[in-house]
Amino acid sequence: MARLRGLKTRQELLEANHGCIKVEEVAKILNISRQAVDKRRRANKLIGISRGKHSYVYPIWQFKEQSVIHGLEIVLKQLQDYDPWMQIAFMLEPNLRLEQKTPLEKLNAGQIENVLLAARVFGEHGSD
């Protein structure tokens, strides 16, 4: 039963904020090659979720116009010890340190330093 709840939660994370897109769409948005998208994902500059052998989907909320949302890369650097699922959960869940707003909302509002502070303590007992 817990495994089913975990799968349901993961599916909800993937569908949140307009869902996910494939590498081809990311490449088009960023005006780079598919290989460059993969390189950014491996460098922890984009969140990509594995969907089988050599296939990834990317939450669309991490993009704005023709780029990655401002501040995302430095936040992901702070979260580099966490897997992509935890990174997504951090970005989409309300955070006490951010006035119960999500880190994504705060990044979109230009409050990068506040999100970085929340990311630094992410995972510590009682931090969210």
N, C-alpha and C positions, 0 to 999 in steps of 0.2 A: 504494500500500500504506500509506504514512504517513497518507494521508487516511482510510483505513478504520480504522486504529488510533485516530486522533483521534476519529472518530465513535463508535467502540466505547467509548472513554474517556468521552466526553460522555454516552453513554447510561448507563454505569455510575454516573457522578456523579448523574444524574437519578434513578436507581433506589435510590441509597444511602440508608440510614436511613429506610426506609418510603416512598420515592418523592416524588412531587409531587402537588399539588392545583391545581384551577382557581380562578380569581378568585372565583367564587360561594362556594366553600367557605372561602376566606380571609375573605371578607366576613362570613360566618356566624360563624367563629371569633372574629374581632375585633369583631363586632357593629357594623360600619360598612358603608357603601355600596360597590359595585363601583368607583365613581369615586374614593372615598377610598383604596381599595386601590391603584388605579393611581397616584394622587397620591403615596402613600408609596413606591411602586416608583420613580417618576421622581425622587423626592427622595433616593434611595439609602438608604431606611430599611427596605426589604425586598428580598430577592433574587428577581427574576422573570426567567424565561427565555422569550424570544420563541418562539412556535410558529406563526408565520404572521401574517398581517395582523391587528393589534389583538388577538392572542391570546397569553396568557402562562400559564405554569405556575410554581408556587411550591414549592420544596422544603419538605416538611412539617416537617422537623426544626427550622425556624426559629421554630416556634410551640410554646408551652407553655400548656396550659389555654386561657384566653381572651385570650392576649396573645402578643407576640413575646418570645422568650427574653431574659432580662435581660442587658443589655450589648451585644446584637447591633447596635443602631443606632449606638453610638459606635465599634464595631469597623468597621462598614461605612463610617462617615465616614472612618476612617483608610485604608480600602481604596478610596476613591472613584475613584482613578485607574485602577482595574482593572475589566475587564468582569465581568459576572455569573459567567461560567464560571471566571475566576480567583478570584473571591470564594468560590465554592463549593469549588474545589480547596483554597484556603487553609483553609477551615473544616473540611474532612473529611480532610485528610492529616496523619499524625503529624508533629510538629514537634520538632526537637531542643531548642529553647528551652523547650518545654513537656514535657520528660521523655518524649519520644516519644508523648505523648498528642495528640489532635487539639484544635484550638482549640474546637471544639464541645463536647467533653468538659469542657474547662476552664471554658468559659462556664457550662455546666450545673452545674458544681461551685462557681460563684460567683467564680472567679478571673479577673475582668475585667482587672485591671491586667496580669497575666502575658500574657493574650491580646493586649492593646493593644501591649505591648512587642514581641511576635512580629509583629504586624501592621505596626508601624513599620519593621521591617527586612525585611519580606516583599519578595522580588524582588531583594534585594541578593545578590551572589555569596557563596555559602557560608552564607547566613542560616538555612537550614532544615536 
